Amino acid sequence: MNAILIESQYIGSCSYWNLLLKADAIVLDTHEHFVKRSYRNRAHILGANGLLRLSIPLVSGKHQHSAMKDVRISYNENWQGLHWHSFTSAYRRSPFFEFYEDHFRKFYEEKTDLLVDYNFQFMQTIATVLKTEIAVSFAEKYYVKDEFSGTDYRSHIMPGKDITLDFTAYPQVFSDRFPFEKDLSILDLLFNTGTRAKEYIEQMQLK
């Protein structure tokens, strides 16, 4: 069985979903300490001015040292409105935005207290849109290095870290002004390729 231990991510990049879709069992580590400048509360999309980094603000901000299961989302600023406006501005001209937008708008209208709950609900919705089932459970404890019986992918995918996957270029909204931007949020792939998104992710291979 291909079991993986991995962190909870906000939406998740294409490489993150490549790991999820190829796994027989997924264990989300909710006992690890929050890692700053990671995809745990960040997502990257391509906007009219280039790469756009979206970040969910947290209670206690960037100095959050809680276990992931206790990390709370801050609503002191209207980040939901900002993120949804960023998505609509970036993808309203994409072929499939109108087809999928109703699935995701709720995440920018309703409030969820805990980051892991928000990320998990987003993950379930994406899996539904991809018409696939993923076997996900939450870790019951913190696993030290080499203790997990499967493959430990925690912090394997981080902003700025080179990803050893072969990313075939697909049409992006602003391809007339920017070169292909690889490994963005899976929503970039969904809004641009629609039902072909799952096949694209599954066909990604190691270089």
PAZAPA-4460 file (N, C-alpha, C; in steps of 0.05 Angstrom, whole numbers, plus 32768, in hexadecimal, padded with zeros to 4 digits):
% residues 207
    n_x    n_y    n_z   ca_x   ca_y   ca_z    c_x    c_y    c_z   seq   type   mol
   8011   7FE8   8000   8000   8000   8000   8012   8019   8000     1      M     A
   800A   802C   7FEF   8019   8045   7FEE   800C   8059   8001     2      N     A
   8016   805A   801A   800C   806C   802E   801F   8083   8031     3      A     A
   8014   809C   8033   8025   80B3   8036   801D   80C3   804E     4      I     A
   8031   80D0   805A   802D   80E3   8070   8033   80FE   8065     5      L     A
   8021   8111   8067   8025   812B   805A   8016   8140   806A     6      I     A
   801F   8159   8066   8013   816F   8074   7FF9   8178   8067     7      E     A
   7FE8   8186   8076   7FD0   8193   806B   7FD8   81AC   805C     8      S     A
   7FCE   81AF   8044   7FD4   81C7   8034   7FBB   81D6   802C     9      Q     A
   7FBE   81F0   8029   7FA8   8201   801F   7FA5   81FC   8001    10      Y     A
   7F90   81F0   7FF9   7F8A   81E8   7FDD   7F9C   81D2   7FD3    11      I     A
   7FB6   81D7   7FD3   7FCA   81C4   7FCA   7FD3   81C9   7FAD    12      G     A
   7FED   81C7   7FA9   7FF8   81CA   7F8E   7FF3   81B1   7F7D    13      S     A
   7FFA   81B3   7F64   7FF8   819B   7F52   8009   8184   7F5C    14      C     A
   8022   818B   7F65   8033   8175   7F6F   8029   8169   7F89    15      S     A
   801C   8178   7F9A   800F   816E   7FB2   7FF9   815A   7FAA    16      Y     A
   7FE9   8162   7F97   7FD3   8150   7F8E   7FDD   8138   7F7F    17      W     A
   7FF4   813A   7F73   8000   8123   7F66   8006   810E   7F7B    18      N     A
   800F   8116   7F93   8015   8103   7FA8   7FFA   80F7   7FB3    19      L     A
   7FE6   8109   7FB6   7FCD   8100   7FC2   7FBF   80EB   7FAF    20      L     A
   7FBE   80F1   7F96   7FB0   80DF   7F83   7FBE   80C4   7F7F    21      L     A
   7FD8   80C3   7F84   7FE6   80AA   7F80   7FE8   809A   7F9A    22      K     A
   7FDE   80A5   7FB0   7FE0   8097   7FC9   7FC8   8085   7FCE    23      A     A
   7FCC   806E   7FDB   7FB6   805D   7FE3   7FAB   8066   7FFE    24      D     A
   7FBB   8072   800E   7FB2   807C   8028   7FC2   8096   802E    25      A     A
   7FB4   80AB   8037   7FC0   80C5   803D   7FBB   80CB   805B    26      I     A
   7FD1   80D0   8069   7FCF   80D8   8085   7FD8   80F5   8087    27      V     A
   7FC6   8106   8090   7FCD   8122   8093   7FD9   8127   80AF    28      L     A
   7FF0   8132   80B0   7FFD   8137   80CA   7FF1   8151   80D6    29      D     A
   7FE1   814D   80EA   7FD5   8164   80F8   7FE2   816A   8112    30      T     A
   7FF7   815B   8119   8006   815F   8132   8020   816D   812F    31      H     A
   8029   8171   8116   8041   8180   8111   803D   819D   8118    32      E     A
   8053   81AB   811E   8051   81C8   8122   804E   81D6   8107    33      H     A
   803F   81EB   8107   803B   81FB   80EF   8056   8204   80E4    34      F     A
   805A   8202   80CA   8072   820A   80BD   806E   8224   80AD    35      V     A
   807C   8239   80B4   8079   8252   80A6   8082   8251   8089    36      K     A
   8076   8263   8079   807D   8265   805D   807A   824B   804E    37      R     A
   8065   823C   8055   805F   8222   8048   8044   8224   803B    38      S     A
   803D   820F   802C   8022   820D   8020   800C   8206   8033    39      Y     A
   8013   8203   804C   7FFF   81FC   8060   7FE9   8211   8061    40      R     A
   7FF1   822A   805D   7FDD   8240   805C   7FE1   8252   8044    41      N     A
   7FEF   8247   802F   7FF5   8258   8018   7FED   8248   7FFE    42      R     A
   7FE8   8258   7FE9   7FE3   824D   7FCF   7FED   8261   7FBA    43      A     A
   7FF6   8257   7FA4   8001   8267   7F8E   7FEF   8265   7F76    44      H     A
   7FE8   827C   7F6A   7FD9   827C   7F51   7FE6   8290   7F3E    45      I     A
   7FDD   8290   7F25   7FE8   82A2   7F11   7FD4   82B8   7F0A    46      L     A
   7FDB   82D1   7F11   7FCA   82E7   7F0B   7FD3   82F8   7EF5    47      G     A
   7FC6   830F   7EF1   7FCD   8321   7EDA   7FE9   832D   7EDD    48      A     A
   7FF3   832E   7EF6   800E   8339   7EFA   8022   8323   7F01    49      N     A
   801C   830A   7EFC   802F   82F5   7F01   8027   82E4   7F19    50      G     A
   803A   82D7   7F24   8036   82C5   7F3B   8029   82D4   7F52    51      L     A
   8014   82C9   7F5D   8006   82D5   7F73   8005   82C2   7F8B    52      L     A
   800F   82CB   7FA1   8011   82BA   7FB9   7FFA   82C1   7FCC    53      R     A
   7FE8   82AE   7FD1   7FD2   82B2   7FE3   7FD8   82A5   7FFE    54      L     A
   7FD2   82B3   8013   7FD9   82A9   802E   7FC1   82AC   8041    55      S     A
   7FBA   8297   804F   7FA5   8299   8063   7FB2   82A3   807D    56      I     A
   7FA8   82BA   8088   7FB3   82C4   80A1   7FAB   82B2   80B9    57      P     A
   7FBC   82B0   80CC   7FB7   829E   80E3   7FB6   82AE   80FD    58      L     A
   7FA8   82A3   8110   7FA8   82AF   812B   7FC4   82AD   8135    59      V     A
   7FD0   82C2   813F   7FEC   82C5   8147   7FFF   82C8   812F    60      S     A
   7FF3   82C9   8117   8003   82D0   80FF   801A   82BD   80F9    61      G     A
   802F   82C8   80EE   8045   82B7   80E5   8055   82AA   80FB    62      K     A
   8050   82B3   8114   805E   82A8   812B   804E   8291   8138    63      H     A
   803B   8287   8129   802B   8270   8133   803D   8258   8138    64      Q     A
   803C   824D   8150   804D   8236   8157   803C   821E   8160    65      H     A
   8022   821F   815B   8010   820A   8164   8013   81F2   8152    66      S     A
   800A   81DB   815C   8007   81C3   814B   7FF2   81CA   8135    67      A     A
   7FF5   81BE   811E   7FE3   81C5   8108   7FC6   81C1   810F    68      M     A
   7FC0   81AD   8120   7FA4   81A8   8127   7F98   81BF   8138    69      K     A
   7FA9   81D0   8142   7F9F   81E6   8153   7FA2   8202   8146    70      D     A
   7FAD   8203   812E   7FB1   821C   8120   7F96   8227   8117    71      V     A
   7F91   8240   811F   7F77   824D   8119   7F7A   8262   8104    72      R     A
   7F66   8265   80F3   7F66   8279   80DE   7F5D   8293   80EA    73      I     A
   7F6A   82A9   80E2   7F62   82C4   80EB   7F50   82D1   80D6    74      S     A
   7F3B   82DE   80E0   7F29   82EC   80CE   7F29   830A   80D4    75      Y     A
   7F3F   8314   80DF   7F42   8330   80E6   7F43   8341   80CC    76      N     A
   7F4B   8335   80B6   7F4A   8342   809C   7F3A   8331   8089    77      E     A
   7F30   833E   8074   7F1F   8330   8061   7F2F   8321   804C    78      N     A
   7F3F   830D   8056   7F4F   82FE   8043   7F3E   82ED   8030    79      W     A
   7F27   82E4   8039   7F16   82D4   8028   7F0D   82E4   8010    80      Q     A
   7F05   82FD   8014   7EFD   830E   7FFE   7F14   8313   7FEB    81      G     A
   7F2C   8317   7FF7   7F44   831C   7FE7   7F4B   8303   7FD6    82      L     A
   7F4B   82EC   7FE2   7F52   82D3   7FD3   7F3E   82CE   7FBD    83      H     A
   7F24   82D0   7FC3   7F10   82CA   7FAE   7F12   82DF   7F97    84      W     A
   7F16   82F8   7F9E   7F1A   830C   7F89   7F33   8306   7F78    85      H     A
   7F48   82FC   7F85   7F60   82F4   7F76   7F59   82DD   7F63    86      S     A
   7F4A   82C9   7F6C   7F43   82B3   7F5B   7F31   82BC   7F43    87      F     A
   7F1D   82CD   7F49   7F0C   82D6   7F33   7F1B   82E7   7F1F    88      T     A
   7F2D   82F8   7F29   7F3C   8309   7F17   7F4F   82F9   7F06    89      S     A
   7F5B   82E4   7F12   7F6E   82D4   7F03   7F61   82C0   7EF0    90      A     A
   7F4A   82B6   7EF7   7F3F   829F   7EE8   7F23   82A3   7EDB    91      Y     A
   7F18   82BA   7EDD   7EFD   82BD   7ED2   7EFD   82BA   7EB4    92      R     A
   7F14   82BD   7EA7   7F16   82B9   7E8A   7F1F   829C   7E83    93      R     A
   7F24   828C   7E97   7F2C   8270   7E92   7F15   8260   7E89    94      S     A
   7F19   824A   7E7A   7F03   823A   7E6F   7EF0   822E   7E83    95      P     A
   7EFA   8228   7E9B   7EE9   8218   7EAD   7EE3   8226   7EC8    96      F     A
   7EE9   8240   7ECB   7EE4   824D   7EE4   7EC7   824D   7EEB    97      F     A
   7EB6   8254   7ED9   7E99   8256   7EDE   7E8E   823A   7EE5    98      E     A
   7E9A   8225   7EDA   7E91   820A   7EDE   7E96   8201   7EFB    99      F     A
   7EAD   820B   7F06   7EB5   8201   7F21   7EB1   8215   7F38   100      Y     A
   7EAD   822E   7F31   7EAE   8243   7F46   7E9A   823E   7F5D   101      E     A
   7E83   8233   7F58   7E70   822E   7F6D   7E7A   8219   7F82   102      D     A
   7E8C   8208   7F79   7E97   81F4   7F8C   7EA9   8201   7FA1   103      H     A
   7EB6   8217   7F99   7ECB   8223   7FAA   7EC3   823E   7FB7   104      F     A
   7EAE   824B   7FAD   7EA7   8265   7FB8   7EA1   8264   7FD6   105      R     A
   7E96   824D   7FDF   7E8E   824B   7FFB   7EA5   824E   800E   106      K     A
   7EBE   8246   8005   7ED5   8248   8016   7EDE   8264   801B   107      F     A
   7ED2   8277   800C   7ED8   8293   800F   7EC0   82A3   8019   108      Y     A
   7EAC   8295   8022   7E94   82A1   802E   7E8F   8297   804A   109      E     A
   7E94   827E   804E   7E90   8272   8069   7EAA   8272   8079   110      E     A
   7EA7   8273   8093   7EBF   8274   80A4   7EC3   8259   80B2   111      K     A
   7EDC   8250   80B2   7EE5   8238   80BF   7EFA   823F   80D3   112      T     A
   7EF9   8235   80EB   7F0B   823D   8101   7F27   8232   80FD   113      D     A
   7F2A   8218   80F9   7F44   820B   80F8   7F4E   8208   80DB   114      L     A
   7F68   820D   80D7   7F74   820B   80BD   7F72   81EF   80B2   115      L     A
   7F77   81DA   80C2   7F76   81BF   80B7   7F5A   81B7   80AE   116      V     A
   7F45   81C1   80BC   7F2A   81BC   80B4   7F24   81C9   8099   117      D     A
   7F2C   81E2   8097   7F28   81F1   807E   7F36   81E3   8067   118      Y     A
   7F50   81DC   806A   7F5F   81CF   8055   7F53   81B4   804E   119      N     A
   7F49   81A5   8062   7F3E   818A   805D   7F24   818C   804D   120      F     A
   7F13   81A0   8054   7EFA   81A3   8045   7F00   81AB   8028   121      Q     A
   7F14   81BC   8025   7F1C   81C4   800A   7F26   81AB   7FFA   122      F     A
   7F36   819A   8008   7F40   8182   7FFB   7F2A   8170   7FF2   123      M     A
   7F16   816C   8003   7EFF   815B   7FFC   7EF0   8166   7FE4   124      Q     A
   7EED   8180   7FE3   7EDF   818C   7FCD   7EEE   8189   7FB2   125      T     A
   7F08   818C   7FB3   7F19   8188   7F9C   7F17   816B   7F92   126      I     A
   7F19   8158   7FA5   7F16   813C   7F9E   7EFC   8137   7F90   127      A     A
   7EE6   8143   7F9A   7ECC   8140   7F8D   7ECC   814B   7F71   128      T     A
   7ED7   8162   7F6E   7ED9   816F   7F53   7EE9   815E   7F40   129      V     A
   7EFF   8151   7F4A   7F0F   8140   7F3A   7F02   8124   7F35   130      L     A
   7EEB   8120   7F42   7EDD   8107   7F40   7EEF   80EF   7F48   131      K     A
   7EFB   80F2   7F5F   7F0C   80DE   7F6A   7F08   80DB   7F88   132      T     A
   7F10   80C5   7F93   7F0F   80C0   7FB0   7F2B   80BE   7FBB   133      E     A
   7F30   80CB   7FD1   7F4A   80C9   7FDE   7F46   80BF   7FFB   134      I     A
   7F56   80AD   8003   7F54   80A1   801E   7F65   80B2   8032   135      A     A
   7F58   80C4   8041   7F66   80D6   8052   7F5F   80D1   806F   136      V     A
   7F73   80D1   8080   7F6F   80D0   809D   7F82   80E4   80AA   137      S     A
   7F7D   80EA   80C4   7F8D   80FD   80D2   7FA0   80ED   80E5   138      F     A
   7FB9   80F6   80E6   7FCC   80E8   80F8   7FC3   80EA   8115   139      A     A
   7FC7   80D5   8124   7FBF   80D4   8140   7FD5   80DE   8152   140      E     A
   7FED   80E2   8147   8004   80EB   8156   8018   80F8   8143   141      K     A
   802D   8103   814F   8043   810D   813E   8057   80F7   8138   142      Y     A
   805D   80F3   811F   8070   80DE   8117   808C   80EA   8114   143      Y     A
   809F   80DF   8123   80BA   80E7   8120   80C5   80DB   8106   144      V     A
   80DC   80E4   80FD   80E8   80DB   80E4   80EA   80BC   80E3   145      K     A
   80E2   80B0   80CD   80E4   8093   80C8   80D1   8082   80D9   146      D     A
   80BF   808F   80E8   80AC   8080   80F9   8094   8077   80E9   147      E     A
   808C   8087   80D6   8074   8081   80C5   807A   806A   80B2   148      F     A
   8067   8057   80B0   806C   803F   80A0   806B   8044   8082   149      S     A
   8060   805A   8079   805F   8060   805D   8075   8075   8056   150      G     A
   806E   8086   8043   8081   809B   803A   807A   80B6   8046   151      T     A
   808E   80C2   8052   808B   80DC   8060   8090   80F2   804C   152      D     A
   807B   8101   8044   807E   8117   8031   807A   8132   803F   153      Y     A
   807B   8133   8059   8077   814D   8067   808C   8161   805E   154      R     A
   8083   8179   8056   8094   818F   804D   80A4   8187   8034   155      S     A
   809C   8173   8026   80A9   816B   800D   80A3   8180   7FF7   156      H     A
   808C   818C   7FF9   8084   81A0   7FE5   8082   81BB   7FF3   157      I     A
   8094   81CD   7FED   8096   81E7   7FFA   809A   81FD   7FE5   158      M     A
   8090   8215   7FEA   8095   822B   7FD7   80B3   822F   7FD3   159      P     A
   80BB   8231   7FBA   80D7   8235   7FB3   80E8   821C   7FB2   160      G     A
   80DD   8206   7FBA   80EC   81EC   7FBA   80E8   81DF   7F9F   161      K     A
   80FE   81D6   7F93   80FD   81CA   7F78   80ED   81B0   7F79   162      D     A
   80DA   81AD   7F66   80CA   8195   7F65   80D3   8184   7F4E   163      I     A
   80DA   816B   7F54   80E6   8159   7F3F   80D0   814B   7F30   164      T     A
   80BD   815A   7F25   80A8   814F   7F14   80A9   815C   7EF9   165      L     A
   80A0   814E   7EE5   809F   8158   7ECA   8084   8165   7EC5   166      D     A
   8084   8180   7EC5   806B   818F   7EC1   8067   8196   7EA4   167      F     A
   8054   8189   7E97   804D   8190   7E7C   803D   81AA   7E7C   168      T     A
   8044   81BC   7E6A   8036   81D6   7E69   8019   81D2   7E60   169      A     A
   8007   81E0   7E6E   7FEB   81E0   7E66   7FE3   81FE   7E62   170      Y     A
   7FCE   8204   7E53   7FC6   8220   7E4F   7FBF   822E   7E69   171      P     A
   7FCB   8245   7E6E   7FC4   8256   7E85   7FB9   8270   7E7B   172      Q     A
   7FA9   827D   7E8C   7F9A   8295   7E83   7FAD   82AA   7E78   173      V     A
   7FC4   82AF   7E86   7FD5   82C4   7E7D   7FEE   82BA   7E6F   174      F     A
   7FEB   82A4   7E60   8002   8299   7E51   800C   82AC   7E3B   175      S     A
   7FFC   82C0   7E35   8004   82D3   7E20   8019   82E7   7E2B   176      D     A
   801B   82E9   7E45   802E   82FC   7E51   8042   82EF   7E64   177      R     A
   803D   82D6   7E6C   8050   82C8   7E7E   8056   82AC   7E74   178      F     A
   806E   82A3   7E79   8074   8287   7E73   8064   8274   7E85   179      P     A
   8062   825B   7E7E   8053   8248   7E8E   805E   8247   7EAA   180      F     A
   804C   8249   7EBD   8053   8248   7EDA   804B   822D   7EE5   181      E     A
   805F   821D   7EEC   8059   8202   7EF5   8052   8200   7F13   182      K     A
   8044   81EB   7F19   803D   81E4   7F35   8030   81F9   7F45   183      D     A
   801C   8205   7F39   800B   8218   7F47   7FF6   8209   7F57   184      L     A
   7FE4   8218   7F64   7FCD   820C   7F71   7FBE   81FA   7F5D   185      S     A
   7FB3   81E4   7F66   7FA4   81D3   7F54   7F8C   81E1   7F48   186      I     A
   7F83   81F7   7F54   7F6C   8205   7F48   7F74   8212   7F2E   187      L     A
   7F8E   821A   7F2B   7F97   8224   7F11   7F93   820F   7EFC   188      D     A
   7F9B   81F7   7F02   7F98   81E0   7EEF   7F7A   81DB   7EEA   189      L     A
   7F6A   81DA   7EFE   7F4D   81D5   7EFB   7F3F   81E9   7EE9   190      L     A
   7F44   8203   7EF0   7F37   8218   7EE1   7F40   8219   7EC4   191      F     A
   7F58   8210   7EBE   7F62   8212   7EA3   7F5E   81F8   7E93   192      N     A
   7F5D   81E1   7EA0   7F5B   81C8   7E91   7F42   81B8   7E96   193      T     A
   7F33   81BF   7EAB   7F1A   81B1   7EB0   7F1D   8193   7EB6   194      G     A
   7F0E   8183   7EA9   7F0D   8166   7EAF   7F28   8158   7EA8   195      T     A
   7F3A   8165   7E9A   7F54   8159   7E94   7F68   815C   7EAB   196      R     A
   7F60   816A   7EC1   7F72   8170   7ED7   7F7C   8157   7EE5   197      A     A
   7F6A   8145   7EEA   7F71   812C   7EF9   7F86   811C   7EE8   198      K     A
   7F80   8119   7ECE   7F93   810A   7EBD   7FAE   8117   7EBC   199      E     A
   7FAE   8132   7EBB   7FC7   8141   7EBA   7FD8   813B   7ED3   200      Y     A
   7FCB   813C   7EEB   7FD9   8137   7F04   7FE4   811B   7F05   201      I     A
   7FD4   8108   7EFE   7FDC   80EC   7F00   7FF3   80E5   7EEC   202      E     A
   7FF5   80F4   7ED6   800A   80EE   7EC3   8024   80FC   7EC9   203      Q     A
   8025   810D   7EDD   803D   811B   7EE4   8052   8106   7EEE   204      M     A
   806A   8107   7EE3   807E   80F3   7EE9   8097   8101   7EF4   205      Q     A
   80A7   80F1   7F03   80C1   80FC   7F0C   80D3   8101   7EF5   206      L     A
   80E3   8116   7EF6   80F5   811C   7EE1   810B   8107   7EDF   207      K     A
***
